[in-house]
Amino acid sequence: MPLISQEQVTAIDTGGNDLSLCSIACADELIDSLRQSIVGNPSPILLVGEEGSGKYYIAKRLAAALLCHAPDDKDGACGSCPSCRSLAQGEHFDLIELAPPDDKKTIAVASVREQVAATLHIFPQLSQRRVYIISAVKGDTLNEQGQNALLKPLEEHPEFVRFILLTEDVERLLPTIRSRSRVIYLRRRSDHEIRTILKQNGEIDQASVELAVLYADGLPGKALAIVGDKEFRELRTDVFDFFLQLFNASRTFALTEWQKLLQEGDGKAAGTKLQKHERMRVGDVLRLLESFSRDLLILKEAIPHGKLVNLDFEESLKAVLRKYPATDPLRAALLIQQTSRALSANVLFDHAIARLMLGLRHYLSGQSAADHVYLPELSGL
């Protein structure tokens, strides 16, 4: 995917004002939607985006503009008034944030009533408005009872009140909430925008930045998590070495050596019962294996405009293609996707991984294998 032109990207020179709308690295279309939400439109704002899309970051800039004493129609919050200074210090009296407690997944109905309904008519103390940022991110973050408790405040509130709701899946919200809200969808960012976000966060190591861009899939939160993660870089190298060995691996290697990828840096062996951190590493391992398979497919089929994720491994992938021209990276990638779905559905872990590793060994080496053995979903094709 080619980089979008500089004219299509919001300017990043914020003049030191990190609360400005211009601090959001995104396409102008999104900034225009945010600007329209600041001036004269009291409808609740519903920010919809997948995990890592920057919902909370954008919500805070939008809230800053709504609370600012002298907001600019173009840039939003001024960054210097008492309201902006209080917000920057994290102690604004007129900003109420509602999210589950650290030890809970769901916002209690009582919290909705106490923090929203009971405070709705209290006049702002510092700004001319009161802003509520309400998390309904996951399916169970704000359940149906909580959403029902929120309906009346959304519909009947003082003119000085504004609501900003966050969610990953708008369809999980009640139709009555959706109909009362102005919905803004947060799309994935371009590579250029991800680089800008990383730069704004002080990341200067170019190799780390480029790796984060490659694996972020256009999600700022994912890029920020990867860029400072030395273990992820080491894991990527280890998984690629394992991937290359699968082309001529024995059954024993395929069934046993993958466990080393789950080991901690101190060399602690993976147990039979996966701990939480090991389950997270399984997800990373599968994503890495899929990216290598997709790159191999792009190179083998010479897919026009195909974009390699792992550019630094291109020569190694070309070399393995020359040695194993019958390799089937498409079925390898499909098998990895199928395994990811199965693990999400809590199937028997050992069985799913054993089938994956044996299947990858067959497909990558170019050995023949009936689809029903490893890819039952495709057996009818």
C-alpha positions in Angstrom: 0.0 0.0 0.0 1.6 3.3 -1.0 2.0 6.1 1.5 -0.7 8.7 1.3 0.4 12.2 0.3 1.4 14.8 2.9 -1.7 16.8 1.9 -3.9 14.0 3.0 -2.4 13.9 6.5 -3.2 16.3 9.3 -0.4 18.6 10.1 1.8 17.5 13.0 3.3 20.8 14.0 1.2 21.4 17.2 3.3 24.2 18.5 3.8 22.2 21.7 0.1 21.8 22.3 -0.4 18.1 22.8 -4.2 18.6 23.4 -4.7 20.0 20.0 -6.7 18.1 17.3 -3.6 18.6 15.2 -1.7 16.2 17.5 -3.8 13.4 16.1 -1.9 11.8 13.2 -4.8 10.8 10.9 -6.5 11.7 7.6 -8.2 15.1 7.3 -11.6 13.4 7.0 -11.5 12.2 10.6 -10.3 15.6 11.8 -13.2 17.3 10.0 -15.6 14.9 11.7 -14.2 15.8 15.1 -14.4 19.5 14.4 -18.0 19.2 13.5 -18.6 17.6 16.9 -17.2 20.6 18.7 -19.3 23.4 17.3 -23.0 23.5 18.0 -23.8 19.7 17.9 -24.9 18.5 21.4 -25.5 14.9 20.3 -23.5 12.2 22.1 -20.4 11.2 20.1 -19.7 7.5 19.6 -16.1 6.7 18.6 -16.0 3.3 17.0 -12.7 1.5 16.4 -10.9 -1.8 17.1 -8.5 -2.3 19.9 -5.4 -0.1 19.5 -7.1 2.3 17.1 -6.6 5.3 19.4 -10.1 5.8 20.7 -9.1 7.1 24.1 -6.4 9.4 22.8 -8.8 11.0 20.4 -11.5 11.2 23.0 -9.2 13.1 25.3 -8.4 15.7 22.6 -12.1 16.0 21.7 -12.9 16.5 25.4 -10.1 19.1 25.7 -11.7 21.1 22.8 -15.1 20.9 24.4 -13.8 22.0 27.8 -11.3 24.7 26.6 -12.0 28.3 27.5 -11.0 29.6 24.0 -11.2 26.7 21.6 -10.2 27.2 17.9 -12.6 26.0 15.3 -9.8 24.3 13.5 -7.3 23.1 16.1 -9.6 22.5 19.1 -8.1 23.1 22.6 -5.8 26.0 23.0 -3.5 24.1 25.4 -2.8 27.1 27.7 -6.0 28.2 29.4 -6.8 27.0 33.0 -9.1 24.2 31.7 -6.4 22.9 29.3 -3.7 23.0 32.1 -6.0 21.1 34.5 -6.7 18.5 31.9 -3.0 18.1 31.1 -2.4 17.5 34.8 -5.1 14.8 34.9 -7.3 16.6 37.4 -10.1 18.4 35.5 -13.2 18.8 37.7 -15.6 18.8 34.7 -14.3 15.7 33.0 -15.9 12.4 34.3 -14.5 9.2 32.9 -16.5 6.0 33.4 -14.8 2.6 32.9 -14.7 -0.7 34.8 -12.5 -0.9 37.9 -9.1 -2.5 37.4 -10.3 -5.8 38.9 -13.6 -5.9 36.9 -14.6 -6.3 33.3 -18.0 -4.5 33.6 -19.2 -1.1 34.7 -21.7 -1.6 37.5 -25.2 -0.2 36.9 -24.8 1.7 40.2 -21.7 3.4 38.8 -23.7 4.7 35.8 -26.4 6.1 38.1 -24.0 7.6 40.7 -21.4 9.1 38.3 -23.7 10.1 35.4 -27.3 10.4 36.3 -26.7 11.8 39.8 -24.2 14.4 38.6 -25.9 15.4 35.3 -27.4 18.7 36.6 -24.4 19.9 38.6 -23.1 23.1 36.9 -19.5 23.0 35.6 -16.9 24.2 38.1 -14.1 25.3 35.7 -15.3 25.1 32.2 -18.6 26.0 30.4 -19.3 22.4 29.9 -19.1 19.0 31.6 -17.9 16.1 29.5 -18.4 12.4 30.2 -16.1 9.8 28.5 -17.8 6.4 28.8 -16.2 3.1 27.9 -18.3 0.6 26.2 -15.3 -0.9 24.5 -15.9 -4.7 24.8 -19.2 -6.5 24.6 -19.5 -6.8 28.4 -17.9 -3.5 29.4 -21.3 -1.8 29.5 -24.0 -4.4 29.7 -27.7 -4.0 28.7 -28.7 -2.9 32.2 -25.9 -0.3 32.2 -26.9 0.9 28.7 -30.5 1.3 29.8 -29.4 3.3 32.8 -27.5 5.6 30.4 -30.4 6.1 28.0 -32.2 8.9 29.8 -29.1 11.0 30.5 -28.1 10.7 26.8 -31.6 11.9 25.7 -32.4 14.4 28.4 -29.4 16.4 29.7 -28.5 20.1 30.3 -27.2 22.0 27.3 -23.7 22.2 29.0 -23.3 18.4 29.1 -21.5 16.4 26.3 -21.1 12.7 26.1 -18.2 10.7 24.3 -18.7 6.9 24.2 -16.0 4.5 23.1 -16.7 1.0 21.6 -15.1 -1.6 19.4 -18.4 -3.0 18.0 -21.2 -0.5 17.5 -23.7 -3.4 16.9 -23.3 -4.5 20.5 -24.9 -1.3 21.7 -28.6 -0.8 22.0 -30.3 0.6 18.9 -31.6 3.4 21.1 -28.1 4.5 22.0 -26.9 4.3 18.4 -29.8 6.4 17.2 -29.1 9.1 19.7 -25.4 9.3 18.9 -23.2 10.8 16.2 -21.1 7.9 15.1 -17.4 8.4 14.1 -15.5 5.4 12.8 -11.7 5.3 13.4 -10.0 3.6 10.5 -6.6 2.1 10.5 -3.8 4.6 9.9 -1.3 4.7 7.1 2.4 3.7 7.6 3.3 7.4 7.5 0.8 8.2 10.2 2.1 5.3 12.4 5.6 6.6 12.0 4.4 10.1 13.0 2.7 8.7 16.1 5.9 6.9 17.1 7.9 10.0 16.6 5.5 12.0 18.7 6.1 9.5 21.5 9.9 10.0 21.4 10.8 6.8 19.5 14.0 7.6 17.5 15.5 4.1 16.8 14.7 3.7 13.1 14.9 -0.1 13.1 12.5 -0.4 16.0 10.1 2.1 14.4 10.1 0.2 11.1 9.5 -3.1 12.8 6.5 -1.6 14.7 5.1 -0.2 11.5 5.3 -3.5 9.8 3.4 -5.4 12.5 1.1 -2.7 13.7 -1.5 -3.3 10.9 -2.3 0.4 11.1 -3.2 0.4 14.8 -1.3 3.0 16.9 -1.8 1.2 20.2 -0.2 -2.0 18.7 2.7 0.0 17.2 3.4 1.6 20.6 3.4 -1.8 22.3 5.7 -3.3 19.8 8.3 -0.5 19.4 9.7 -0.8 22.9 9.4 -4.5 23.2 12.8 -6.1 22.9 11.4 -9.5 23.6 9.1 -9.2 20.5 12.1 -8.5 18.3 13.9 -11.5 19.7 10.8 -13.7 19.4 10.4 -12.7 15.7 14.0 -13.8 14.9 13.4 -17.1 16.8 10.1 -17.8 15.1 11.6 -17.1 11.6 14.5 -19.6 12.3 11.9 -22.1 13.4 9.8 -21.4 10.3 12.8 -22.1 8.0 13.5 -25.4 9.7 10.0 -26.6 9.2 10.7 -27.0 5.4 12.8 -30.1 6.1 11.9 -30.9 9.7 11.2 -34.3 11.2 7.8 -35.1 12.8 9.6 -35.1 16.2 11.0 -31.6 15.6 7.6 -30.2 14.4 5.9 -31.6 17.5 8.4 -30.6 20.2 10.6 -27.7 19.2 7.8 -25.1 19.0 7.5 -25.3 22.8 10.9 -23.4 23.0 9.2 -20.4 21.5 7.1 -20.1 24.6 10.0 -20.1 27.0 10.9 -17.0 29.0 14.2 -15.2 28.5 15.6 -17.0 31.5 15.2 -20.3 29.8 12.4 -21.6 31.9 10.8 -24.5 30.1 7.2 -24.3 29.1 5.0 -26.5 31.2 2.1 -28.6 30.2 -0.4 -26.1 31.5 0.0 -22.8 29.7 0.3 -19.7 31.9 -1.2 -16.4 30.9 2.0 -15.0 29.4 2.6 -18.2 27.4 -0.9 -17.9 25.9 -0.1 -14.4 24.9 3.1 -15.6 23.2 1.2 -18.2 21.3 -0.8 -15.5 19.7 2.4 -13.6 18.8 3.9 -16.8 17.4 0.9 -17.5 15.2 0.8 -13.9 13.9 4.5 -14.1 13.0 4.2 -17.5 11.3 1.3 -16.2 9.2 3.2 -13.1 8.2 6.1 -15.3 7.0 3.7 -17.5 5.0 2.0 -14.5 3.4 5.4 -13.1 2.4 6.3 -16.4 0.9 3.1 -16.5 -1.1 3.6 -13.0 -2.4 7.1 -13.9 -3.6 6.1 -17.3 -5.1 3.1 -16.0 -7.0 4.7 -12.6 -7.8 1.5 -10.9 -6.7 1.3 -7.4 -8.2 1.7 -4.6 -5.7 2.1 -7.3 -3.0 3.7 -5.7 0.1 6.1 -7.8 2.1 5.8 -7.4 5.9 9.3 -8.8 6.5 11.4 -7.0 4.1 14.6 -7.8 6.0 13.9 -11.6 5.4 13.2 -11.3 1.7 16.4 -12.9 0.5 16.1 -15.8 3.0 12.5 -16.4 1.7 13.6 -16.3 -1.9 16.4 -18.9 -1.1 13.9 -21.3 0.4 11.6 -20.9 -2.6 14.4 -21.9 -4.9 15.1 -25.0 -2.8 11.4 -25.9 -2.3 9.5 -24.7 -5.4 6.5 -27.0 -4.5 5.9 -25.2 -1.2 2.3 -24.2 -0.5 2.3 -21.0 1.5 -1.4 -20.3 0.9 -2.5 -23.5 2.7 0.1 -22.8 5.4 -1.4 -19.4 6.0 -5.0 -20.7 5.9 -4.1 -23.4 8.5 -2.6 -20.8 10.8 -5.7 -18.7 10.6 -7.9 -21.8 11.2 -5.8 -22.7 14.3 -6.1 -19.1 15.7 -9.9 -19.3 15.4 -9.9 -22.7 17.0 -7.8 -21.6 20.0 -10.1 -18.5 20.4 -12.9 -21.0 20.8 -11.0 -22.8 23.5 -10.4 -26.1 21.7 -7.9 -28.6 23.1 -4.6 -26.7 22.9 -2.2 -29.6 22.4 -4.3 -31.2 19.7 -4.7 -27.9 17.7 -1.0 -27.0 17.9 0.1 -30.6 16.9 -2.2 -30.5 13.9 -0.8 -27.0 13.0 2.8 -28.0 13.2 2.4 -31.2 11.2 0.4 -29.4 8.6 2.9 -26.6 8.2 5.6 -29.2 7.8 3.7 -30.8 5.0 2.6 -27.6 3.2 5.9 -25.8 3.5 8.0 -28.7 2.3 5.6 -29.3 -0.6 4.5 -32.8 0.5 1.1 -33.9 -0.6 -1.6 -34.0 2.0 -5.4 -34.3 1.5 -7.2 -31.1 2.7 -9.4 -33.0 5.2 -6.3 -34.0 7.2 -5.3 -30.5 8.2 -7.9 -28.1 6.6 -11.3 -29.8 7.0 -13.0 -26.5 6.1 -11.6 -26.7 2.6 -12.2 -30.4 2.0 -15.3 -29.7 0.1 -13.6 -27.4 -2.4 
